[in-house]
Amino acid sequence: MAELTTIARPYAEAAFALARDQNALPAWSQMLKLASGIVADPQMTAALDNPALDAPAKSSLLLSIAGDRLSAEGRNFVRVLVDADRIQLMPVISSLFESLKDEADGVAKATIETAFPLEGSELAELVAALERRFKRKVEAEVVVRPELIGGARITVGDNVIDGTVAERLRAMTVQLRS
């Protein structure tokens, strides 16, 4: 995966620079997500791997499916990727683009894993605390995992805050065995 990320990064940075210069980050985000979804489809993957199709045919196929949902620049971006035989990287490019966009917007994505559903004021209080801690706007996704027993595991970027009962029990087991 690291190799794919390394190859995809310059494309994502180029798309980001173009989108930022055009003041069109949300539009580019949507276009890349759309193209990523098309490329990730198993039937499309098989068609793109078909050696009988040349680059113009592959571009034509992709662009016909996308229709008018891609701007002229977005269409050109797809053509560049197809011509360079890098179109399979579109999902990675889209993900890297989103990371660059979030960084520029001062947004951090958080995954909050809990044993029980977290909603309303509890979620708002937790998000507010995370925003104070990370000094940026936090967009949280809550995932219910009953095996955690209680508490929460919060992941923001590379930071993990694990306050789950399952983790405390694991740590206690390790301590008792040493």
C-alpha positions as CSV (number, residue, x, y, z in Angstrom):
1,M,0.0,0.0,0.0
2,A,2.9,2.4,0.8
3,E,4.1,2.0,-2.8
4,L,0.7,2.9,-4.2
5,T,0.5,5.9,-2.0
6,T,3.9,7.0,-3.1
7,I,2.9,6.8,-6.7
8,A,-0.5,8.4,-6.2
9,R,0.7,11.3,-4.0
10,P,2.0,13.6,-6.9
11,Y,-1.3,13.1,-8.7
12,A,-3.3,14.0,-5.6
13,E,-1.1,17.0,-4.9
14,A,-1.5,18.2,-8.5
15,A,-5.3,17.8,-8.4
16,F,-5.3,19.6,-5.0
17,A,-3.2,22.5,-6.3
18,L,-5.5,22.9,-9.3
19,A,-8.7,22.7,-7.2
20,R,-7.3,25.2,-4.7
21,D,-6.3,27.6,-7.4
22,Q,-9.8,27.4,-8.9
23,N,-11.3,27.7,-5.4
24,A,-13.1,24.4,-6.2
25,L,-12.1,22.0,-3.5
26,P,-15.6,20.6,-2.9
27,A,-16.3,20.2,-6.6
28,W,-13.0,18.3,-7.1
29,S,-13.6,16.2,-4.0
30,Q,-17.0,15.1,-5.5
31,M,-15.4,14.4,-8.9
32,L,-12.6,12.3,-7.5
33,K,-15.0,10.4,-5.3
34,L,-17.2,9.7,-8.4
35,A,-14.3,8.6,-10.5
36,S,-13.0,6.5,-7.6
37,G,-16.3,4.7,-7.3
38,I,-16.4,4.0,-11.0
39,V,-12.8,2.7,-11.1
40,A,-13.4,0.5,-8.0
41,D,-16.4,-1.2,-9.6
42,P,-15.4,-4.9,-10.3
43,Q,-16.8,-4.8,-13.9
44,M,-14.9,-1.6,-14.6
45,T,-11.7,-3.0,-13.1
46,A,-12.0,-6.0,-15.5
47,A,-12.7,-3.7,-18.4
48,L,-9.7,-1.5,-17.6
49,D,-7.4,-4.5,-17.2
50,N,-8.5,-5.8,-20.7
51,P,-5.4,-5.6,-23.0
52,A,-7.7,-5.3,-26.0
53,L,-8.7,-1.8,-25.0
54,D,-6.3,1.0,-25.7
55,A,-6.0,4.2,-23.6
56,P,-8.5,6.2,-25.7
57,A,-11.1,3.5,-25.4
58,K,-10.6,3.2,-21.7
59,S,-10.9,7.0,-21.3
60,S,-14.0,7.0,-23.4
61,L,-15.6,4.2,-21.4
62,L,-14.8,6.0,-18.0
63,L,-15.9,9.4,-19.2
64,S,-19.1,8.0,-20.7
65,I,-20.1,6.5,-17.4
66,A,-19.2,9.7,-15.5
67,G,-21.2,11.8,-18.0
68,D,-21.4,15.5,-17.3
69,R,-20.5,15.1,-13.6
70,L,-16.9,15.8,-14.4
71,S,-15.6,19.2,-15.4
72,A,-13.3,19.7,-18.3
73,E,-10.3,19.6,-16.0
74,G,-11.7,16.5,-14.3
75,R,-12.1,14.8,-17.6
76,N,-8.5,15.8,-18.5
77,F,-7.3,14.4,-15.2
78,V,-8.9,11.1,-15.9
79,R,-7.3,11.0,-19.4
80,V,-3.9,11.7,-17.9
81,L,-4.3,8.8,-15.5
82,V,-5.5,6.5,-18.2
83,D,-2.6,7.5,-20.5
84,A,-0.1,7.0,-17.8
85,D,-1.7,3.6,-16.9
86,R,-2.4,4.9,-13.4
87,I,-6.2,5.0,-13.4
88,Q,-6.3,2.1,-10.8
89,L,-4.8,4.6,-8.4
90,M,-7.9,6.7,-8.4
91,P,-9.2,5.5,-5.0
92,V,-5.9,6.2,-3.4
93,I,-5.6,9.6,-5.1
94,S,-9.1,10.5,-3.9
95,S,-8.2,9.5,-0.3
96,L,-5.0,11.6,-0.4
97,F,-6.9,14.5,-1.9
98,E,-9.4,14.4,1.0
99,S,-6.5,14.4,3.5
100,L,-5.0,17.5,1.8
101,K,-8.4,19.1,1.7
102,D,-9.1,18.4,5.4
103,E,-5.7,19.8,6.3
104,A,-6.3,23.0,4.3
105,D,-9.8,23.3,5.9
106,G,-8.5,22.8,9.4
107,V,-10.6,19.7,9.8
108,A,-9.7,16.4,11.6
109,K,-11.6,13.2,11.0
110,A,-12.3,11.2,14.1
111,T,-13.6,7.7,14.6
112,I,-15.2,7.1,17.9
113,E,-15.7,3.4,18.7
114,T,-18.1,2.7,21.6
115,A,-19.9,-0.2,23.1
116,F,-23.2,1.6,23.0
117,P,-24.7,4.2,20.7
118,L,-23.4,7.8,21.3
119,E,-25.8,10.5,20.3
120,G,-27.0,14.0,21.0
121,S,-25.4,16.0,23.8
122,E,-22.9,13.3,24.7
123,L,-21.6,13.2,21.2
124,A,-21.5,17.0,21.0
125,E,-19.6,17.3,24.3
126,L,-17.1,14.7,23.2
127,V,-16.6,16.4,19.8
128,A,-16.1,19.8,21.5
129,A,-13.5,18.3,23.9
130,L,-11.7,16.8,20.8
131,E,-11.8,20.1,19.0
132,R,-10.2,21.8,22.1
133,R,-7.5,19.1,22.3
134,F,-6.6,19.0,18.6
135,K,-7.3,22.7,18.0
136,R,-9.2,22.1,14.8
137,K,-12.8,21.3,13.7
138,V,-13.5,17.6,14.3
139,E,-15.8,15.6,12.1
140,A,-16.7,12.4,14.0
141,E,-18.0,9.1,12.9
142,V,-19.4,6.8,15.7
143,V,-19.0,3.1,15.3
144,V,-20.7,0.8,17.8
145,R,-18.6,-2.2,18.8
146,P,-20.2,-4.2,21.7
147,E,-17.0,-6.2,22.2
148,L,-15.4,-3.1,23.8
149,I,-17.7,-3.7,26.8
150,G,-17.7,0.0,27.8
151,G,-15.8,3.3,27.3
152,A,-14.6,4.6,24.0
153,R,-11.6,4.3,21.6
154,I,-11.1,7.5,19.6
155,T,-8.8,7.7,16.6
156,V,-7.9,11.1,15.1
157,G,-5.3,10.8,12.5
158,D,-2.4,8.9,14.0
159,N,-3.6,9.6,17.6
160,V,-5.5,6.8,19.4
161,I,-7.1,7.4,22.8
162,D,-8.2,4.1,24.2
163,G,-10.4,4.3,27.2
164,T,-12.3,1.1,26.7
165,V,-13.0,-1.5,29.3
166,A,-11.7,-4.1,27.0
167,E,-8.3,-2.3,26.8
168,R,-8.2,-1.8,30.6
169,L,-8.8,-5.6,31.1
170,R,-6.1,-6.4,28.6
171,A,-3.6,-4.1,30.3
172,M,-4.6,-5.6,33.7
173,T,-4.0,-9.1,32.3
174,V,-0.6,-8.2,31.0
175,Q,0.3,-6.6,34.4
176,L,-0.8,-9.6,36.3
177,R,1.2,-12.0,34.1
178,S,4.5,-10.0,34.5
